[in-house]
Amino acid sequence: MRQLKLNIIRMKNLIKISFLILSSFLLIQCGHQEYFKRQLICLNGTWDVEESLTDDIPKTFSHQTSVPGLIDTARPAFDSAGLKCTKRNYYWVRSFFTINNDIPPVALLKINKSMYGTKVFINGKEVGYNTFCFTPSYFNIHDFIKQGGEKNEIIVRLGAYLDNIADSIPNGIDFEKTKYFAGIYDDVNIILSDYPFIENVQIVPDINKKQIRIVAEINSNKDIPGFNMNYLVEENRTGEKCVSGKSDAVNILMGITKIDFTIPLNKCHLWSPEDPYLYKLNLSTGKDSKSQRFGMRTFRFDTTSGKAILNGKPYAMLGTNICIFRFFEDYSRGLLPWREDWVRRLHLQFKNMNWNCIRYCIGFPPEKWYDIADETGMLIQDEYPLWRASKPVGTNERILAEEYKRWMRERWNHPCVVIWDGTNETLSEVTGKAIDKVRDLDLSGRPFDNGYSLPRKADDCIESHPYLFIKYCDLWGPRNKPVEEGYMKDFFDTVRIPNNYGGGTTPESVYKKLKNPVIINEYDWLWLNRDGSTTTLTDSVYFYLFGKNLTTEQRRIAHAENVAVLTEYWRCHRKSAALMHFCELGYSRTGKPRGQTCDDFTDINNLVFEPNFFRLVKPKFALICNMIDAWEKHYMAEQKLTVPVYIINDQLETWNGTAFLYILQDDKKIIEFKKDIAVNSFGTEIIKYDI
């Protein structure tokens, strides 16, 4: 009996092995060769690092740092890291790797992001240099590496500060930052493969025809007549096969050839923040393979309604901002931006606030963040790190367009990315001209944001930062004092057209003439540090409006209550296609030099929101939102009032419910009104209560 059981077990194992062999054969036949051809060697980890004043490779390395990470993770620490320092011009980071087999024809080093200026040496020989700071660096290292298990040395020279690159290259300067840390702040990989090599692939969803268009760039070392591209589309989470086949035969020429073909996708499960369904495309040339995730979704702005349109239907964009480059100088940052579990919890916390979109503001996070946004279901307005206000941008449209192109090629298959944002709060002709040069490269036709400059196309969005409370900020000299009837009536008694009140750069009359949809992607100006103290931009605001000797709790309640009011005000008057609070990840700089803005966490490691903010602001981002449109500071006894109450519905279905209005005295109801009401999809109803 025991022998029989062993034979049965052996037979089962033999069946499993045979099945695996058959599966591998089938995968090869249908073109899914990722695991058999292209090899990825990850170089992330602890690297040696040293500083220097001269452009000579250090003879010794006495520090270590994390890659990906920033130079302030070095141990022992460097003096004055992130600051302009006369003792150094460069950092040199070093690691080692081995390749056990023969070196294939394609051997590329990809550094996803690094700053400031990236020069690579392999085994003591210079390979190349990339001056850009926010897009990937690719280096052909084939002729520099050793095979057969020999040790290879890689050294990357980085500029120590943002002025180590040419003045014409964008460096991410931010008027609110004080430190600029160099570092390799994203993944480092070696790609090994063969020709024909897949340089890039763009997937263009067509949800109406239930198909995807594939535009693949194939790099070949020879002419190949009658070439076919093999493909397999599978469900990303389960690996279930959806469709497989081959492209029509084309002639491949030596160098780069584009192959353009379509794949039917009859299942066509749509991607959205509520249902972030992902597919995976596997392509094979027979010598190289590439896998790419994608989602079936479309996005645009409608010029007639002024709304965002997701998958052909109106969609309320409600969200926040992340200033990752500011968070890089936060006291508590450490390695949090490179911890996948922390980044995922961050995005899920945002979902828990009723947010469905994020503006990655004045800086690109690591690429893994975009994968997580795809998976958790967040719409991303992706903003290039350029903020010059009305100052010259310091570059020209040719250089900026080249960086824009690299940025778009890296991101255009992410369903989460729905808006290309060329600049923050900048007035310049350069950004618009650069946008014109590159926008047609994105075959999905995403809209562009051009900062405070005018939009380039009719269906591009206009960026609005209506900072009403800036009126009481004394930072630039004496400002307006509170009016007699109170700031509530001063701000909210008028239905305002969203523009950029604080900056004054674009007159309200210009916004009234344009038909472009407006997005409010910044508002607040009541920021508090995580300990509840005011910032440099809000010291005088709290003094004038809420009192000098407030407790921490009183400040936090005032902040939460007024952000809730701002949120319901902008939402209920329906003057914008999106509403994004500023901001939910930045620095908290309470020591000198003090910070200007902050986020709303009290515990950044555990991602704990300030309780008043979470309690009062979260409901104002629900799809059903209301506002009492009454702003007087005082009401007279026995006065007769008519109180309008706005109720909006940002769902795709009609909402039926009961609206209650309470009058409280000492936190107790003394009068209650209620009315049954129906609000159409994306509609507004105004109930008038006579009191």
VENFEN-V609563 format. One record per backbone hydrogen bond with DSSP energy under -0.5 kcal/mol. NH is the residue of the N-H (numbers start at 1). CO is the residue of the C=O. E is the energy in kcal/mol with one decimal. If there is no record, write none. Layout:
NH	CO	E
NH	CO	E
//
This chain:
5	1	-2.2
6	2	-2.2
7	3	-2.3
8	4	-2.3
9	5	-2.5
10	6	-2.8
11	7	-2.6
12	8	-2.5
13	9	-2.6
14	10	-2.7
15	11	-2.5
16	12	-2.4
17	13	-2.8
18	14	-2.7
19	15	-2.5
20	16	-2.5
21	17	-2.5
22	18	-2.6
23	19	-3.0
24	20	-2.6
25	21	-2.4
26	22	-2.8
27	23	-2.7
28	24	-2.3
29	25	-2.5
30	26	-2.3
31	28	-1.0
32	27	-2.0
33	31	-1.4
36	33	-1.8
37	33	-1.9
39	192	-2.9
41	190	-2.7
42	40	-0.6
43	188	-2.8
45	67	-3.4
47	45	-0.6
47	65	-2.8
48	94	-2.5
49	63	-2.3
50	92	-2.0
52	90	-1.9
56	54	-1.2
63	49	-1.2
64	75	-1.6
65	47	-2.9
67	45	-2.7
68	184	-0.6
69	184	-2.3
71	182	-2.8
73	70	-2.4
74	71	-1.6
75	64	-2.7
81	78	-1.1
83	80	-1.9
88	85	-1.1
89	52	-3.1
90	52	-2.3
91	158	-2.6
92	50	-3.2
93	156	-2.5
94	48	-2.8
95	154	-2.4
97	152	-2.0
99	150	-0.6
104	102	-0.5
106	193	-2.4
107	105	-0.6
108	191	-2.6
109	139	-3.0
110	108	-0.5
110	189	-3.2
111	109	-0.5
111	137	-2.6
112	110	-0.6
112	187	-2.7
115	183	-1.8
118	130	-3.2
119	117	-0.5
119	157	-2.3
120	128	-2.5
121	155	-2.9
122	125	-2.5
123	153	-2.9
125	122	-1.9
127	120	-3.3
128	120	-1.1
130	118	-2.7
137	111	-2.7
139	109	-2.3
141	107	-2.2
141	139	-0.8
142	107	-0.7
144	141	-1.8
145	141	-0.9
145	142	-0.6
148	101	-0.9
149	99	-2.5
150	147	-1.1
152	97	-2.9
154	95	-2.7
155	121	-2.7
156	93	-2.9
157	119	-3.3
157	155	-0.5
158	91	-3.3
158	156	-0.5
159	116	-1.0
159	117	-1.0
160	89	-2.5
164	161	-2.0
165	162	-0.7
169	166	-2.0
170	168	-0.5
177	174	-1.8
180	82	-2.9
183	115	-2.4
185	113	-0.6
185	183	-1.0
186	113	-0.7
189	110	-2.4
190	41	-2.5
191	108	-3.2
192	39	-2.8
192	190	-0.6
193	106	-2.2
194	287	-0.6
196	219	-0.5
197	219	-3.1
199	197	-1.0
199	217	-2.4
200	217	-0.9
202	215	-2.1
204	202	-0.5
204	213	-2.7
205	203	-0.6
206	211	-2.4
210	206	-0.8
211	206	-2.0
212	263	-2.4
213	204	-2.4
214	261	-3.8
215	202	-2.2
215	213	-0.5
216	214	-0.5
216	259	-2.7
217	200	-3.0
218	216	-0.7
218	257	-3.3
219	197	-3.4
219	217	-0.5
220	218	-0.6
220	255	-2.6
224	252	-3.2
227	224	-0.6
227	250	-3.8
230	228	-0.5
230	284	-2.1
231	245	-2.7
232	282	-1.8
233	243	-3.3
234	280	-2.4
235	240	-3.0
236	278	-2.0
239	235	-2.5
242	233	-3.3
243	233	-1.6
245	30	-0.5
245	231	-2.1
247	229	-2.4
250	227	-2.2
252	224	-3.4
252	250	-0.6
255	220	-2.7
257	218	-2.5
259	216	-2.9
260	258	-0.5
261	214	-2.2
261	259	-0.5
263	212	-2.7
265	210	-3.1
270	268	-0.6
271	296	-2.6
272	275	-1.1
275	272	-0.6
277	275	-2.4
279	294	-3.0
280	234	-2.6
281	292	-3.1
282	232	-2.9
283	281	-0.5
283	290	-3.0
284	230	-2.0
285	288	-2.8
286	288	-0.7
290	283	-2.1
292	281	-2.6
294	279	-2.0
296	269	-0.6
297	295	-1.2
300	309	-1.6
302	307	-2.9
303	301	-0.6
306	302	-1.9
308	315	-0.7
309	300	-3.3
310	308	-0.5
310	313	-2.6
311	298	-2.5
311	309	-0.5
313	310	-1.8
315	308	-2.3
317	315	-0.8
317	577	-1.2
318	316	-0.7
319	579	-2.9
320	357	-1.5
321	581	-0.6
322	359	-2.5
323	585	-3.1
324	322	-0.8
327	323	-2.2
328	324	-1.5
329	326	-1.5
330	327	-1.9
333	330	-1.4
336	333	-2.3
338	335	-1.6
339	336	-1.9
340	338	-0.8
343	339	-2.3
344	340	-2.5
345	341	-2.0
346	342	-2.2
347	343	-2.0
348	344	-2.2
349	345	-2.4
350	346	-1.8
351	347	-1.9
352	348	-1.8
353	349	-0.6
353	350	-1.2
354	351	-1.8
355	350	-1.8
356	318	-3.5
357	318	-1.1
358	379	-2.9
359	320	-2.2
360	358	-0.7
360	381	-1.8
361	322	-2.6
361	359	-1.2
363	360	-0.5
363	383	-0.9
369	366	-1.8
370	366	-0.5
370	367	-1.0
371	367	-1.3
372	368	-2.2
373	369	-2.3
374	370	-2.2
375	371	-2.1
376	372	-2.9
377	373	-1.7
378	373	-1.7
379	356	-2.7
380	416	-3.8
381	358	-2.5
381	379	-0.5
382	380	-0.8
382	419	-2.4
383	360	-1.8
383	381	-0.8
384	382	-0.5
384	421	-3.2
386	384	-2.5
389	424	-0.6
391	388	-2.8
400	396	-2.5
401	397	-2.3
402	398	-1.7
403	399	-1.9
404	400	-2.8
405	401	-2.5
406	402	-1.9
407	403	-2.4
408	404	-2.6
409	405	-2.4
410	406	-1.3
411	407	-1.1
412	408	-2.0
414	411	-2.3
415	413	-0.6
417	414	-0.7
418	380	-2.2
418	416	-0.7
419	380	-1.4
420	447	-2.2
421	382	-2.7
421	419	-0.5
422	420	-0.6
422	449	-2.6
424	386	-3.0
425	423	-0.5
427	389	-3.5
428	426	-0.7
432	428	-0.6
433	429	-2.0
434	430	-2.3
435	431	-2.4
436	432	-2.2
437	433	-1.3
438	434	-1.0
438	435	-0.8
439	435	-2.4
441	438	-2.4
442	438	-0.5
442	439	-1.1
443	441	-1.0
445	442	-1.6
447	418	-0.6
449	420	-2.3
450	461	-0.5
452	426	-0.6
453	426	-0.8
453	450	-1.8
460	457	-1.6
461	448	-1.0
462	517	-2.5
463	451	-0.7
464	519	-2.4
467	465	-2.0
468	466	-1.6
470	467	-1.2
471	468	-1.6
472	469	-1.7
473	470	-2.1
474	472	-0.6
477	474	-2.3
480	471	-0.8
486	483	-1.5
490	486	-1.9
491	487	-2.8
492	488	-2.8
493	489	-1.3
496	494	-1.0
498	496	-0.6
500	506	-0.5
501	499	-0.8
502	465	-0.6
504	500	-2.7
507	505	-0.5
510	507	-1.0
511	507	-1.2
512	508	-1.9
513	509	-1.3
514	510	-1.7
519	462	-3.0
520	578	-2.3
521	464	-1.0
521	519	-1.0
522	464	-0.8
529	533	-3.2
532	529	-2.3
535	527	-0.8
536	595	-2.2
538	535	-1.1
539	535	-1.3
542	538	-2.1
543	539	-1.6
544	540	-2.7
545	541	-2.3
546	542	-1.9
547	542	-1.1
547	543	-0.5
550	547	-0.6
555	551	-2.3
556	552	-2.3
557	553	-2.3
558	554	-2.5
559	555	-2.7
560	556	-2.5
561	557	-2.9
562	558	-2.0
563	559	-2.3
564	560	-2.1
565	561	-1.9
566	562	-2.6
567	563	-2.5
568	564	-2.5
569	565	-2.5
570	566	-2.5
571	567	-2.1
572	568	-2.7
573	569	-1.5
574	571	-1.1
575	570	-0.8
577	518	-3.7
578	518	-0.6
579	317	-2.3
580	520	-2.7
581	319	-2.7
582	523	-1.6
584	321	-2.8
590	588	-0.8
595	589	-2.8
602	608	-3.0
603	608	-1.3
607	603	-0.6
608	603	-2.2
609	607	-0.6
610	600	-2.9
614	610	-2.3
615	611	-2.5
616	612	-2.6
617	613	-2.5
618	613	-0.7
618	614	-0.9
620	617	-1.1
621	618	-1.9
622	619	-1.4
625	623	-0.6
625	648	-1.5
627	646	-1.9
629	627	-0.8
629	644	-2.5
630	628	-1.9
639	636	-1.7
641	639	-0.5
643	641	-0.5
643	689	-3.1
644	642	-0.7
645	687	-2.8
646	627	-3.0
647	685	-2.4
648	625	-2.9
649	683	-2.1
650	623	-2.5
655	679	-3.0
656	654	-0.5
657	677	-2.6
659	675	-3.4
661	673	-2.5
663	671	-2.3
665	668	-2.7
668	665	-1.2
670	663	-3.0
671	663	-1.3
673	661	-2.6
675	659	-2.2
677	657	-3.1
679	655	-2.9
682	649	-1.2
682	651	-0.6
683	680	-2.4
685	647	-2.6
687	645	-2.7
687	685	-0.6
689	643	-2.6
689	687	-0.6
690	688	-0.5
691	641	-3.1
691	689	-0.6
//
